């Protein structure tokens, strides 16, 4: 019997929450030049056959996860910007931070949308020990 795959690593690699072996998305790169491929997911896990869309409209809840991730990402951007450049109302550095943060969020949006789906699915589907012996996805 193989050991249990790491939870965080499996989540960041966007793998199936049940077996932590199969990839959830057909294309591994979220920054594909065709935006129609951002949500190009398998219907079922290629390894354990876990259904990804648990019910109709299931992915609407990912908006809350995406919002929380965007807020956390913005706070992180505020902290590093403040440490490196400083913030003040007198020199409009807050407005510059808002612009920089907006651009950074826009660039990372494909990844944030994908990872929010993965995190949301991990809330509802748990690792199954019986899937440990299944062969890895090729």
C-alpha positions in Angstrom: 0.0 0.0 0.0 1.4 3.4 -1.0 1.5 6.4 1.4 -1.2 9.1 1.4 -0.4 11.9 -1.1 0.2 15.4 0.5 -3.0 17.4 0.8 -1.6 20.9 0.0 0.7 19.6 -2.8 -2.2 17.8 -4.5 -4.5 20.8 -4.2 -1.8 23.1 -5.7 -1.2 20.6 -8.5 -5.0 20.7 -9.1 -5.4 16.9 -8.7 -8.6 15.0 -7.9 -9.5 15.2 -4.2 -10.6 11.6 -3.9 -7.4 9.8 -5.3 -5.0 12.8 -5.5 -3.5 11.3 -8.6 -5.7 12.4 -11.6 -5.5 15.9 -12.9 -8.8 17.8 -12.8 -8.1 19.9 -15.9 -7.3 18.8 -19.4 -4.6 21.4 -19.9 -2.2 21.9 -17.1 -1.4 25.5 -18.0 -4.1 28.0 -16.8 -2.5 30.8 -18.8 -3.5 29.3 -22.2 -3.8 31.8 -25.0 -7.4 30.6 -25.6 -9.5 31.7 -22.7 -12.1 29.1 -23.5 -9.7 26.5 -22.2 -9.5 28.0 -18.6 -12.3 25.7 -17.4 -11.6 22.8 -19.7 -12.1 20.1 -17.0 -12.6 16.4 -17.2 -16.1 15.3 -16.3 -14.7 12.5 -14.2 -11.3 11.9 -12.7 -9.1 9.9 -15.3 -7.8 7.7 -12.4 -10.7 7.0 -10.0 -13.7 8.2 -12.0 -14.8 10.7 -9.3 -17.4 13.0 -10.8 -16.2 16.6 -10.5 -19.5 18.6 -11.0 -21.4 17.1 -8.1 -24.7 18.7 -9.0 -26.1 21.2 -11.5 -24.9 24.7 -10.6 -22.2 23.3 -8.3 -19.5 25.7 -9.4 -21.5 28.8 -8.5 -20.1 28.5 -4.9 -16.6 29.0 -6.3 -17.4 32.7 -6.5 -17.1 33.0 -2.7 -13.8 31.1 -2.7 -12.4 33.2 -5.6 -13.5 36.4 -3.7 -11.7 35.3 -0.5 -8.6 34.3 -2.5 -8.6 37.7 -4.3 -8.9 39.6 -1.0 -6.1 37.5 0.6 -4.0 38.1 -2.5 -4.7 41.9 -2.3 -3.7 42.0 1.3 -0.4 40.1 0.5 0.2 42.7 -2.3 -0.5 45.5 0.1 2.0 44.2 2.6 4.9 43.7 0.2 4.2 47.0 -1.6 4.1 48.8 1.8 7.4 47.2 2.9 9.2 47.9 -0.3 7.8 51.3 -1.4 5.8 52.7 1.5 2.3 54.0 1.5 1.1 57.6 1.9 -2.0 59.7 0.9 0.3 62.6 0.2 2.1 61.2 -2.7 -0.7 59.0 -4.1 1.2 55.8 -3.5 -2.1 54.2 -2.5 -3.5 54.9 -5.9 -0.4 53.4 -7.5 -0.8 50.3 -5.3 -4.4 50.0 -6.4 -3.3 50.1 -10.0 -0.5 47.6 -9.4 -2.8 45.3 -7.5 -5.4 45.5 -10.2 -2.9 44.5 -12.9 -1.5 41.6 -10.7 -5.0 40.3 -10.0 -5.9 40.5 -13.7 -2.7 38.6 -14.6 -3.3 35.9 -12.0 -7.1 35.6 -12.6 -7.0 32.4 -14.7 -5.0 30.6 -12.0 -7.2 32.1 -9.2 -10.4 30.9 -11.0 -9.0 27.4 -11.4 -7.6 27.0 -7.9 -10.9 28.3 -6.5 -12.7 25.4 -8.2 -10.2 22.9 -6.8 -10.5 24.3 -3.3 -14.3 24.3 -3.4 -14.3 20.6 -4.6 -11.9 19.7 -1.8 -14.5 20.9 0.7 -17.0 18.3 -0.5 -14.9 15.3 -1.7 -12.4 13.6 0.7 -9.5 11.4 0.1 -10.3 7.7 -0.2 -7.7 5.2 1.1 -9.1 2.6 -1.4 -7.8 4.7 -4.3 -4.2 4.5 -3.1 -3.5 1.3 -5.1 -4.8 2.7 -8.4 -2.2 3.4 -11.0 -1.1 7.0 -11.5 -2.3 9.0 -14.4 0.0 8.9 -17.4 
